[in-house]
Amino acid sequence: MCGIIGYVGKSEATPILMDGLKRLEYRGYDSAGIAVAGPEGVTIERVEGKLAGLERLLAEKPVHGTTGIGHTRWATHGRPTETNAHPHRSGDIIIVHNGIIENYIELKKFLVGEGFEFTSETDTEVICHLIAYHCRKGDTTFRALARVREELHGSYALVVMNAREQGVLYFAKRGSPLVAGGGEKENLVASDIPALLPYTRDMIFLEDGDYGLIRENGIELYGADGKRIERKPQRIPWNALMAERGGYKHFMQKEIFEQPTVMLDVLAGRIQKDRGAITLEELDFLFDGSKLVFDRVSIIACGTSYHAGLVGKYLIESLARVPASVDLASEFRYREPLIDDRTLIIPISQSGETADTLAAQVMAREHGAKVVAICNVVGSSISRAANASIYTHAGPEIGVASTKAFTAQLAALYLLALYLAEKKGMADRKTMAARIDELLTLPRLMKNVLNCADHIREIAEEISDATHVLFIGRGANYPVALEGALKLKEISYMHAEGFAAGELKHGPIALIDHGVPVVAVAPRDAMRQKVLSNIEEVRARGAAVISVMTEGDAELAERSKYTIEIPEASWCITPILTALPMQLLAYYVADHKGTDVDQPRNLAKSVTVE
Ligand code: F6R
C-alpha cells in the first residue's frame, strides 16, 4: 500500500519519479506527489486523485532538479486530500512514507508541545517533525533518522530529503518493502521492483532495521545495529517491458492472456518427463530418506492466494495423503494455532509483502515450523523469511485483480503435491508419467479456453445489469467459485458471492429469484453429478444458469442458459482451466460498465498493513 521512490543522479528527476510512480501506482492511487531539489530549492507538488492529475499539473508547472522523492498513496490515516498527500515537510526535512505509525498520537502530543505545527491528518507527519526536532537539537539528518527509527512503532519505508543537502537522500525500512539499485551515475530506492527495472536488474532488498543513504555514486547501507553492511544485489528475472501494457487496453487483460506462456515458465525445469518425476530441489530438506520431516501442512494466505490455498488442500491431501489445513493469514495469526516443528507452513503470496501473511509465517517459524513459501516476487519479504520458496515465475502482475499469479499458484501447488506424492512413494511411475503428460498440455488447453473470450464477453454483457451474481462449485472447483465471485465484485463493484454448491440449501438458496445469474463451475469430474442436482434446484427457482463445463456435456447444456466450455482434463488441473472464464467474465463485465479495471476503487495491490 502506497508506493514510494527516491532518485539521485545526473538526469532530470521529475520524469524518472513519474515513471517510477506509474509503475508503483497499483500500490495505491488516491493522491500523489513529488518533491524535487533544484537550483532554486525544493519544490513540492501534490494532488488529490490519481497520478494523471499530478502529470497534468507538472506539464503546466514543470519542476527541475536531479534529486527527488515521490509518493502514490493508499489512505490509512486521513482522507485522500491534497493536504494529506505526501511528501510532507517540516522545515528542511521532506519525506515520503509507506506504512503505519502506531504511536503517532503520543509522538504528536510531544511534538506539539515542542512547538511543531501539524497541517495534515496523517500519521506520517510526525516522522518529518521528529527528524526535524532531532536536527534542531544538533543531529545530522543521518543521525536523526537513526534515532527516529527507534522511536517509531509500526511499519515504515521512508525516503527523506534535507533541503539543505544536495545530491543525497536517506532511507529506512521496517515492515514495509524497499529496494535499492542504480544505473550509471544514479541511484534509486523504491517500494517495489518495477520502479527500478528501467535502470537495473540487480537490486538490493532492504531488511527490517536497515537504513542508509543514496548518492549519485553509491548506496551506503547500515544494519539495525548501526554498523555499515555490504549486501550483494540480487538479479531480478524480469525486464522493464514485462511491466508494461504492451498494446492491451488493461494490464488485467494482458495478464489473463499471458497465462499459457506463464504456465510454460512455471513448469520449466521442474519436470523430468523421462523419469516421470518432479524436480523441486529446494524442498529436499523436507525429507529424511523417503520420510517426511513434517506431519501436516498448514497453508496461510489472503484473498485470491487464499483461494489457491483451498485448492492446494484438495491436491495435497488427495495426492500426497498429508493432512492439510488452510487459514486466512489475518485469522491464523491471532487464533493461537497449534504449530510445532512437525508442521510445514506454506504461505502463498503473489507480492510476497502481504503484512498478515508475513506476520503469520514469522510467528509459525518462532514455533519451530518449517516454511516453504509459494511466491511470485524473488527477494520479497515472504520469500526471504521462508526456509525455501517455490517461485511462481508469473512475471510482474500489475493489474490489481490477481489473475496469472493465481493460476501459477495453482500449478505450483499441484507440482508440490505431486512431488510429495512421488517422494513418499504414493504415486507409481506410470501414474506420475500420465500426470506429467497432462501437465505439459496445460498451456495448450488454456489457450483453447482463452479462445472463447468473445463468447464470454457476450455473456458478460448480458449479466452486467444484474443486482447480484452467485457462483457455485464443488471439490477443487469450489474455491474457483469463490475466486469467480471475488474477481467480479472487486473490479465491477457488482454484488457476487461464491458458495459450495452443496451448501445452497442451508441458506443461500433464499437469494435465488427470477433471472438471478448463477455461475456453476461444473467440469466433468467426480462431483459433476452433484453440481447438476444443485443446478436443478436453482433453475427450479428461476435462476439463469451459466455453466462452466467440459466440452460436449449435453446434459448440463440442456439445463443452462449459457455455457462456457473447457477441454476434458483431470480434476487436478480443471481449476486452472475453470479459473480463466471467471477472470474473463469479471473483466468483460467491468469493461462494459466502464469501471477502472486495473485500479478498482478502495483497493491496492500490495497490502502491507494489517
Ligand atoms: C484479489 C487480490 C487480492 C490478493 C491478496 C493477497 O484479486 O489480488 O485478494 O490476492 O491481497 O495478496 P498477495 O498474494 O500478494 O499476498
Boltz pocket constraint, residues with backbone or C-beta under 6 A from the ligand:
constraints:
  - pocket:
      binder: B
      contacts: [[A, 302], [A, 303], [A, 304], [A, 305], [A, 306], [A, 348], [A, 349], [A, 350], [A, 351], [A, 352], [A, 353], [A, 354], [A, 357], [A, 400], [A, 401], [A, 402], [A, 403], [A, 486], [A, 487], [A, 490], [A, 604], [A, 605], [A, 606], [A, 607]]
      max_distance: 6.0
